[in-house]
Amino acid sequence: MNAYKLFHPDLTNDNIWKSVLAFMFPMMISYVFQQLYNTADSIIVGHFLGESSLAAIGSCAAISELLIGFGTGFGNGLGIVASRYYGACNTNSLKKVTFASVIITCFVTLFIMLSGVFGLKPLLKLLGTPDSIIDQAFSYIWTVAIFSGVLFAYNLLSGLLRAIGNSFMPLIFLIIASFLNIALDLFFVIVLKWGVKGTAIATVIAQGISAILCFFYIWKKAPLLIPGKEHLKVQKAIYTDLIGQGLSMALMSALVSSGSVILQYSINSFDTYIIAGHITARKIFGLTIIPLIALGLSSSTFVSQNLGAGKLDRIKKGIRISNLLCIIWGILCTIFIPLLARSLIQAVSGSTSDQLVDFGTKYISFMQPFYAVLGVLFVSRNSLQGLGSKFLPLISSIIELAGKIAFTLVIIPFLGIWGIIICEPLIWVFMTIQLLIALVKKLRSLKS
């Protein structure tokens, strides 16, 4: 059995353990390489440009997460609708969804690009970005925003492939792009001396290559996604469903990231060592939660396809298995990551500053016992979205936004750096409780 067949399961009929693991594994590796885009930027900038440049990237990290989260959420939302028609074996509607998704994505991309052109510099100032690094921060985030079309294109095309159960080929294309990104980072920073802007340009080029590869693969190997002339007519119900699901997931990600942007205001009030330590720890955090993210996202496709196929019992079993896997990963991280935290912070930052390393170590070590909670949060939220729920997952994001505002205004000024450290783990607990209650009610309503 070749790798393509092994990691391209039939989500509506294969053994559930096999389906969940085989589908999520390529997604997990994809997210490893996706994180390498930004982690490579931080490592190269930290080692070759110094702590102030690393702090510049860190000061706009929340804005970058906002853009990436919005693009990823929107693409995944469109994919959920496509996977429902695929599970129902409705190829005609699936082709209509593909064309409608392209049209909607073009309009959304244009809006994001224009917002970036006019709003980024004032936003950086509003966030209290230190004058010493604001120019570097702007050059980095402006480049990412103005070329956000490549991000949206990749997320749309890879989302459509995952909708039909193919999480393997997006992985292959992302691996190619990730190695290209690292090579271009080194070339632009060390040889051409383009500074932090060079790392942003490298990321854009690499993302563009991955989008192009996805496009040609779909064109040649996935004809069930290619619309014909008869599929170009606007069908209101499909556009309404796509816009609702896409914007729901994008808005959810935007609310989460908006909370991070607000939180960044408090972080930027500390010195550059704390800012750099925070962005370093966040890079490690981003890598270590990848299995949880992959399980969450695979849950949305698994649930959506089986909803289309009318298999409610299979949906419940899949959710339980995904939650169990998240808890196992959380236990493993709680045991091992604190032992390696200090060495990881030093390796990623390239810094010998005790203040930077101590803060980063405390930050990443405190989070570990809450990883199981975060995993259940991801699975519950994505499962709700796979079940077609557009509003209930948003409530969890509103809870997160409100919590981060409270920490920014009240708790961090009182507790200092410990307020930054405890902020997100405590908020995750409240979010997970709300999502589990909502998911149980949704499943009961479907059964009745």
N, C-alpha and C positions, 0 to 999 in steps of 0.2 A: 504493500500500500504506500503510495507516494505522499509527500507532505501535504499537497493540496487537498487530496481526498480525506486525509486524516483530520485536517483542521477546517473542513467544510461540511459540518454535520447537517443532518435533516432535523431541524429543531422541533418539528411537530411529531416526529415518529421515533427517532433514535432513543436509546437509553438516556434518561435525564442526566445522570452524572456525566456520561460521555458527552452529551450535547453541551452542557454548561461549561465543562472544562475545555473541550475542544474548540468551542467558539470564543471563550474568553481569553485563552492563552495567546493567540496572535494579537488580540487587542491589548493585552498586558504588555507584550513585547513592543507593540506599536507605541504605547505611551512611554515606555522606557526611552525609546529613541526620540519621541516628541519632546520629552523633558531634556534630552541631551542638547536640543537646540539652545535652550536658555542656560542650561548648566555649563555647556561648553563656553558660551559667552562669558559667564561669570568666572570660570576657571582661567580662561585666557586673559580676560581683562584684569583679574586680580593679580596674576603672575607677571604680566607684561606692562600694564598701565598703572597699577598701584591702587591703593585703598580709596582714594578720592574718586577715581573712575568707577570702581566697584560700587561705591556709595551712590554714584550718579544713576547707575542702572537700578540699584535698589530703591532709590527715591521714586522711580516711576514704575516699579514692579507691579504695583496694584493696578495701575492704568493698563499696563500690558496684559495682566491677567483678565481685566475687564474686556478688552478686545478679543483675546483668545477665547475666553469663556462664552462671550456672546456668539462668536462665530461657530464654536463647537456645539453649543446648545442649539443654535438654529439649525445646523446641519443634522444633528441627531433627531430633532423634532420632525423634520421633513422625512427622515429615514423611518421613523416610527409609523407614519402613515403608509409609506411604501411597504413596509414589512407586513402590515395588516392585510393589504391586498394580495401580497405574495402568499401569505399563509392561507388565504381564502382561494388561492389558485385563480385569481381574477387578473389575467395578464393585460387585458384591454385597459382596465382602470390603472394598472401599474404603469403603463406607458404614458397615460395622461398625467399621472402624478409626477413622472420624471420631467416632462416638459414644463408643467406648472411650477415645479421646484426651481428650475433654471430661471424662469422669468422672475419669480419672487426674490430669488437670491440676488439677481442683478440690481433690483431696486433697493434692497436692504444694503448691499455693498456700497452703492452710491451714497446713501445716507450716512453710513459710517465714515466714509472717506471725507465727505464735506464737513462732518462734525469734527474730525481730526484736524483738518486744515485750520478751522477758526477757533477751536476750543482748547487745544492742548496747552499752549503757553499760559493762558489765564488759569487753567486748572492746576498746573504745576506751581504757580505762584500761590494759588488758594490753599494748596496743600502744605505751604510753608517750606518748600524745597530750598535749602541753603543757597545763597547767591554764588558760592564758590563752585557749585556743581550743576546749577540749573541749565547752563548752556549745553553741557554734555548730555544731561538728561533729556533735554528737548530734542537734540539732534538724533538721539536713539529712538525715542518714542514716536517722533514725527515720521521717521522713515518706516517704522512698523505700521503706523496707522494709514499713511497715504497709499501703501501697497497692500492694504488688508484684503483686496480682492483675491489674492492668491490663497490666503487663509480660508476665505469663504468657499472658494472653488474646491480646494482639497477636501474640506469637511463635507461639502455637498456630495461630491463624487464618491468618497470613501463611505459616507453614510448610506448611499444607495447600494453600494456593493455589500455592506453589512446587512442591509435590509433583506437581501436575498440569500443570507447565510454565509457570505464570503468575507470573512475577516482576515484571510490569509494574504491575498494580493495587496491590500492597502499596507500591510506590514512590510512586504518586500519593497514596495516603492518608498516607504518611509525610511527604511534602513539605508537605501541608496542615497536619499536626500540628506540623511543625518551625517553620513561620512563626508558628503560633499560640503555640508555646512561647516564641519570642523576644519576641513582643508581651506575653505574660503576665509573662515575666521582668522586662521594663522596667517594666510597670505595678505589679507587686508590690514591686519593690525601690525604684524611684524615687518612685512616687506613694504607695503604701500603707506604705512603710518597714518591710516585713516581714523584711528582712535575708536571710540565706542560706536560711532556711526558705521564703521566698517563691519562690526559684528551684526548690526541691524540689517545692513545690505546683504550680508552673507545668509542670514536667516530668510530674507525675502526670496532670494534666488533659489535656495534649497526648497522652500515651500512651493515655489512655482514649478520646479522640476517634478515634485511629487504629484502635483495636480495634473500636469501634462501626461505623466505616465498612467494615472488613473483614467484619464479621458480616453487614451488610445486603447487601454485594456477593455474598457466598457464597449467601445466602438467595435472591437474585433471579437471579443469573447463573451459578451453579455447582451445578446440581441434582444432579450426580453425587456431590457430597460430602454431600448432605442425607440422613440416615438416615430410614427409615420404621419403623413399629412392629416389623416383622419383623427389623430389624437391632439391636434393643435387647437381645436375649438375650446373656448373657455367654458368650463363646466363649474358653475358657481359653488356647488356643494364641495367639490374637490379643493378649489382655491380657498374656500372658507375653512375647511378642515386643516389644510396645510398651514395657512397663515396663523390659525389659532394654535395649533400644536407647535409650530416653529417658534412663534413669538412667545408662547408660554415657556418653553425651555430656554430660549434666549433671554427672556426677561428674568427667569429664575437665576440664570448664571449672572446676569447683569446686576441683580439685586445683591447677590452674594459678593460679587466683585466691587460693587459700589460701597458695600460695608467695609471691604478691605481698603478701598481708596480713602474712606473716612478715617479708618484706623491708621492709615499711613500718615495722616496729619499729626497724630500723636507721636508716631515713631520718628518722624522728621524733626521733632522738637528736641530729640536727643542728639548727641554728637555723632560724627561720621563713623566711629567704631561700632556704635550700637546699630546704626543703619546698615552698615556692611555686615555685621554679625547676624542681623535679622534676615537679610536677603540670602546669606549663605545657608542659614538654618532652613529657610523656606525651600531652597533648592533641594536639600537633602530630604526634607519632608515630602516634597513633590515626588521624588523618586520612590520613597518607601511606601507611599499610599497607592502606587500604581495598581497593584493587584485589587485593591478595594474599588478603585475607579473602574477598572475593567469588568469586575463582577457586576457593578452597578449598571454600566452601559449595556453589557450583554444581557442583563435582566430585562431591559426595555425591549430589545429585539425578540428575545425568547417569549416574553409575555405577549407582545403584540402579534407575533406570528400565530401563537396558540390561541389567542383571542379570535383571530380571523378564522382559525380552524375549529373554533367552538370547543376547546379542550380545557375546561376550568380546573379539573383535578390536576392536570399536568402543570398548569400555571402555579398552583399552590405548592406542589412538590418542588418545582424549580426554585421558587422563592425561598423555601426552607433550606434547600441545599446551598444556595448562594449565601444565605446568612451564616450557615455553619462554617463555610469556607472563610468568610470574613472574620469570624471569631477566632478561628485557628490562626490566621495570619496575624491578628492583633496580639495574640498570646506570644507568638514567636518574636515579634518586634519588641514587645515589652521585655523579653528576656535578653535579647542580643544587642539591640540598637544602643541602649545606654552605655554598654561596654565599649562601643566603638565611636561614640559621639564626638569626643574631643579630637580624635585623630581625623575623623571625617571633616569636621569644621576646619581644621588646619589645612587639610589637603585641598578642599574646594576653594577656600579663601586665599591661600598662599600667604597668609599673614602670620606674624609671630606676636601680634598684640594680645596680651593676656586679657584685656578688657573685651576685645572682639570674640576671642575663643571661649572665654568663660560664659558670656551671654549666650552665644550660639549653642553651647553645650547644655546649659540649663533649659533653653527653649525647646530643643529637640527631645531631650530626655523626659521632660514633663508630659509631653504629648502622647508618649507610647501607650500608657494604660487606657487611653481613650480611643485607640485605633479600632477596636472591636465595635464601639459605639458608632464611630464614623462609617464603618463598613455597612452596618445595618441601616444607617441613614441613607447611604447611596443606593442600596438595593431597594429599600422601601420607596424612595422618591422616584427612581427610574421605573419600578414596577407599576406605580400609580400612573405614570405617564404612558407606559405601554398599554395600560387598561383604558386609555383615552381620557384620563382625568387631566384637565387643564388648570383648574384653579387650586385644588388641594395641595399640590406640590409647591405652589407659589407661597402658601402660608408659611411653610418652613423657611423660605428665603426671607420673608418679611420678619420672622422671628430673629433670624441671623442679623439682618440689617439693623433692627431695633437694638439688639444686644450690643453690636459694635458701636453704635452711636452712644449708648449708655457708658460703655467702657471708655470711649474717647473723651466724653465730657466729664465723667465723674470718677471712674475707678482708676484709670491710668494716672491722672494727675495726683491721686491719693497714694497709690501703691508703687508708682514708678515702673521700672522694667518688669516687675512681677505682674503688673496689670497686663502688660503685653503678652506675657507667657501664659497666663491662665485664661485669657479672653476666649479663644476659640474652643478649647475643650469643654468649658462649662456651657457654652452656647449649644454645642453639638448635642448635649444631653436633652435639653428642652426640645430641640428640633426633632430628635429621634422619637421621643414620646408622642409628639403630635402626628408624625408620619405613620407610626405603627397603628395608632388609633384610626387614622384615616384609611389606611390600607385594609384593615380588618373590616371596616364598615363597607368599603367598596366591594370587596370580595363577597361579603354576605348579600349585598344588593344584587350582584350579578347572579348569584346562585338562586335567589328568589325570583 
